[in-house]
Amino acid sequence: MLIGEYRHAIDLKKRVALPAQFRRLLGRKVVLTRGLDTCLFVYTVKSWQGIMEKLSHLAQGQADTRSFIRFFLAGAVQTDVDAMGRILLPDFLKSFAQLKTKVVITGVNDRLEIWDEERWQGETKKLERQADLLAEKLGEIGVF
């Protein structure tokens, strides 16, 4: 399980260190892709294979399904985690997530999210204001 919030910096070679607490769980290779809400998603190879399996069963006749699959898969790269626990952020993904130099890496159960630090601060303020409403909606479907 990946949980928590960690602040890191992108180095001059466009690498970011993954939090030490997660490195053993992630392994030596990860899949990095466009995430939702203008962040990046980082998956273990095993988790990614599970996502690929689910996506392969979606109806390809629907335009919105095809579009989402393109968005998610065309932006995906498998990358190595180096000996220092760093991954390289390709330019197109760095640009997509509007990453500058300071980032926040969050653990979200089966994935990591990489956020620009300023965008993350705005997102958390919004989430804090909506927490009660979100809990009520989750309660309606029996989750919370």
Secondary structure, DSSP 8 states (H G I E B T S, - for coil): -EEEEEEEE--TTSEEE--HHHHHHH-SEEEEEE-SSS-EEEEEHHHHHHHHHHHHTS-TTSHHHHHHHHHHHHT-EEEE--TTSEEE--HHHHHHTT--SEEEEEEEETEEEEEEHHHHHHHHHHHHHHHHHHHHHHHHTT--
